[in-house]
């Protein structure tokens, strides 16, 4: 027997309405997924994590990794560059996948810290910078940026958001705690897909602001999440109607 034949006219209308919502929501979800996939072909970094760390490998201080930072897992691969190399660096995700993102630095030259522990290689090398940027991101997209503490107490502004960092120059770093070893904020790329790093203030004996390492991950697109929630709700409503019928 067709279950629809057991429904009252009002129940039948409700079922048909829910079906319409499901169909419309599915079409919209497919459209949005296709739209985001098309953007990903162009801009490429819409999921996953990028990690970056400076090194002085020639002097016995290699870059960090593989391993997690504040986010990530044991096998994560980090991008790394020498403090004396200021050329633009194309960035890969922690799984090794290339992206369109590029790290750019104006500055160069570094200082090492007497740091030990699990995360020594993540935080022991710092490079001087007057400005820096990550280009090639999705325009006007939100990202969570994890900025690790450098040599001095300092404030670095990224697209209008201030990151305050407490200097770390010695000791052992075996855990990573927000506000102690790193700062994290949600930042929004500009219309060209750029995050710009600008030193605002710093407590430095030699007058130089430093940067050491960071992680970046996109904030999930709210539109796709909203429509996925709508589909779930419509599916739940349909199940409830049939449960009451039986």
C-alpha positions as CSV (number, residue, x, y, z in Angstrom):
1,X,0.0,0.0,0.0
2,X,1.2,3.5,-0.8
3,X,1.9,5.3,2.6
4,X,0.7,8.5,1.0
5,X,-2.9,7.0,0.7
6,X,-3.0,6.8,4.6
7,X,-2.4,10.6,5.0
8,X,-5.0,13.3,5.5
9,X,-5.1,16.1,2.9
10,X,-3.2,18.3,5.3
11,X,-0.5,15.7,5.9
12,X,-0.2,15.0,2.2
13,X,0.3,18.7,1.6
14,X,3.0,18.8,4.3
15,X,4.8,15.9,2.8
16,X,4.8,17.4,-0.6
17,X,6.1,20.7,0.8
18,X,8.9,19.0,2.6
19,X,9.8,17.1,-0.6
20,X,9.9,20.5,-2.5
21,X,12.2,21.9,0.2
22,X,14.5,18.9,-0.1
23,X,14.6,19.2,-3.9
24,X,15.2,22.9,-3.9
25,X,17.8,22.7,-1.1
26,X,19.7,19.9,-2.9
27,X,19.8,21.9,-6.1
28,X,21.1,25.0,-4.2
29,X,23.7,22.8,-2.4
30,X,25.0,21.4,-5.6
31,X,25.1,24.8,-7.1
32,X,27.1,26.3,-4.2
33,X,29.4,23.3,-4.1
34,X,30.1,23.7,-7.8
35,X,30.7,27.5,-7.3
36,X,33.1,26.9,-4.5
37,X,34.9,24.2,-6.5
38,X,35.2,26.5,-9.4
39,X,36.8,29.1,-7.1
40,X,39.1,26.5,-5.7
41,X,40.5,25.8,-9.2
42,X,41.5,29.4,-9.4
43,X,42.5,30.2,-5.8
44,X,43.2,26.8,-4.5
45,X,43.4,27.3,-0.8
46,X,39.8,26.8,0.5
47,X,40.5,23.9,2.8
48,X,43.2,22.3,4.8
49,X,46.1,24.0,6.7
50,X,49.3,25.8,5.7
51,X,52.2,25.9,8.1
52,X,55.3,28.1,7.8
53,X,58.5,28.3,9.9
54,X,61.8,30.1,9.5
55,X,65.2,28.2,9.8
56,X,68.9,28.7,10.0
57,X,69.7,25.2,8.8
58,X,73.3,26.2,7.8
59,X,74.0,26.9,11.5
60,X,72.3,23.8,12.9
61,X,68.8,25.1,13.3
62,X,66.5,23.3,10.7
63,X,62.9,24.2,10.2
64,X,60.1,22.5,12.2
65,X,58.3,19.4,11.1
66,X,56.8,17.1,10.4
67,X,54.4,17.5,13.2
68,X,51.5,19.5,14.5
69,X,51.3,23.0,15.7
70,X,48.4,24.5,17.6
71,X,46.3,22.6,15.0
72,X,47.2,19.7,12.8
73,X,48.6,16.2,13.2
74,X,51.8,14.3,13.6
75,X,52.6,13.9,9.9
76,X,52.1,17.6,8.9
77,X,54.7,19.0,6.6
78,X,55.7,22.7,7.1
79,X,56.9,25.2,4.6
80,X,60.2,26.7,5.6
81,X,62.7,29.3,4.5
82,X,66.1,30.5,5.7
83,X,66.2,33.9,7.4
84,X,68.6,35.1,4.7
85,X,66.3,34.2,1.9
86,X,63.7,36.9,1.2
87,X,62.5,35.7,-2.1
88,X,58.7,34.9,-2.4
89,X,57.9,31.3,-1.4
90,X,55.1,29.3,-2.9
91,X,53.2,27.5,-0.1
92,X,52.0,23.9,0.2
93,X,49.3,22.5,2.5
94,X,50.5,20.3,5.4
95,X,49.6,17.2,3.2
96,X,52.0,18.4,0.5
97,X,49.4,19.7,-1.9
98,X,50.5,22.9,-3.7
99,X,48.4,26.0,-3.3
100,X,48.3,29.4,-5.0
101,X,49.3,31.1,-1.7
102,X,52.7,32.9,-1.6
103,X,54.7,34.2,1.4
104,X,56.4,37.5,0.9
105,X,58.9,39.2,3.3
106,X,60.5,42.6,3.4
107,X,63.4,42.3,5.8
108,X,65.7,39.4,6.4
109,X,68.4,38.3,8.8
110,X,67.7,36.5,12.0
111,X,68.3,35.8,15.6
112,X,68.2,32.4,17.4
113,X,66.7,31.6,20.8
114,X,68.0,29.2,23.4
115,X,64.8,27.2,23.4
116,X,64.4,23.4,24.0
117,X,61.5,21.0,24.2
118,X,59.0,19.4,21.8
119,X,58.4,22.7,19.9
120,X,62.0,24.1,20.0
121,X,62.3,24.1,16.2
122,X,59.0,25.8,15.8
123,X,60.0,28.9,17.9
124,X,63.8,29.1,18.0
125,X,64.5,31.1,14.9
126,X,63.2,34.6,14.2
127,X,63.7,36.9,11.2
128,X,63.5,40.7,11.1
129,X,60.7,42.1,9.1
130,X,59.4,45.6,8.2
131,X,56.4,44.1,6.4
132,X,55.2,40.7,5.1
133,X,52.2,39.2,3.3
134,X,50.5,36.1,2.2
135,X,49.2,36.6,-1.4
136,X,47.2,34.4,-3.7
137,X,44.3,33.7,-1.2
138,X,40.6,33.8,-2.0
139,X,39.5,37.5,-2.0
140,X,37.4,38.6,1.0
141,X,37.6,35.2,2.6
142,X,37.9,34.6,6.3
143,X,40.9,32.6,7.7
144,X,42.0,31.6,11.1
145,X,45.6,32.7,11.6
146,X,47.8,31.2,14.3
147,X,50.8,33.5,14.9
148,X,53.6,32.1,17.1
149,X,55.5,34.2,19.6
150,X,58.8,35.6,18.5
151,X,61.9,37.0,20.3
152,X,60.3,40.2,21.8
153,X,57.0,41.3,23.2
154,X,55.4,42.8,20.1
155,X,52.1,43.6,18.4
156,X,51.7,42.6,14.7
157,X,48.7,43.8,12.8
158,X,47.2,41.6,10.1
159,X,44.5,43.3,7.9
160,X,43.4,45.4,10.8
161,X,43.5,42.7,13.5
162,X,46.1,43.1,16.3
163,X,48.1,40.0,17.4
164,X,49.9,40.6,20.7
165,X,52.8,38.2,21.4
166,X,54.9,37.6,24.5
167,X,58.5,37.2,23.7
168,X,60.1,33.8,24.1
169,X,64.0,33.7,24.2
170,X,64.8,30.7,26.4
171,X,63.3,27.7,28.3
172,X,61.5,24.6,27.2
173,X,58.4,24.6,25.1
174,X,56.5,21.3,25.3
175,X,53.0,22.5,25.0
176,X,51.3,25.2,22.8
177,X,48.8,27.4,24.6
178,X,46.9,30.4,23.2
179,X,48.1,33.6,24.8
180,X,51.3,32.0,26.0
181,X,53.0,30.5,22.9
182,X,50.8,31.9,20.1
183,X,47.9,34.3,19.3
184,X,45.0,33.3,17.1
185,X,42.4,35.5,15.4
186,X,40.0,35.3,12.4
187,X,41.3,37.6,9.7
188,X,39.7,38.5,6.3
189,X,41.8,38.7,3.1
190,X,41.4,41.9,1.1
191,X,39.9,42.3,-2.4
192,X,43.1,41.0,-4.0
193,X,43.3,37.9,-1.8
194,X,46.1,39.3,0.5
195,X,46.9,39.2,4.2
196,X,49.3,42.0,5.1
197,X,51.5,41.7,8.3
198,X,52.7,45.0,9.8
199,X,54.7,45.4,13.1
200,X,52.9,48.0,15.3
201,X,54.9,48.0,18.5
202,X,57.7,45.9,20.0
203,X,60.1,45.8,23.0
204,X,63.4,45.2,21.3
205,X,66.9,46.0,22.5
206,X,68.1,46.4,18.9
207,X,64.9,48.0,17.6
208,X,63.9,45.1,15.3
209,X,60.5,43.4,15.2
210,X,60.6,39.7,14.4
211,X,58.4,37.0,13.0
212,X,59.0,33.2,13.5
213,X,56.2,30.9,12.4
214,X,52.5,30.7,11.6
215,X,49.6,28.5,10.6
216,X,46.6,29.4,8.4
217,X,43.3,27.6,7.7
218,X,40.1,28.8,6.0
219,X,37.0,29.4,8.0
220,X,34.2,27.1,6.6
221,X,31.8,28.7,4.1
222,X,28.7,29.6,6.1
223,X,26.4,29.4,3.0
224,X,27.1,25.7,2.4
225,X,26.8,24.9,6.1
226,X,23.4,26.7,6.3
227,X,21.9,24.8,3.3
228,X,23.3,21.5,4.6
229,X,21.4,22.4,7.9
230,X,18.3,23.1,5.9
231,X,18.4,19.8,4.2
232,X,18.9,18.0,7.5
233,X,15.8,19.8,8.9
234,X,13.7,19.0,6.0
235,X,14.7,15.3,6.1
236,X,13.9,15.3,9.9
237,X,10.5,16.8,9.3
238,X,9.7,14.2,6.6
239,X,10.6,11.4,9.0
240,X,8.4,12.9,11.8
241,X,5.4,13.1,9.5
242,X,5.7,9.4,8.5
243,X,6.3,8.3,12.1
244,X,3.1,10.0,13.2
245,X,1.2,8.4,10.3
246,X,2.2,4.8,11.4
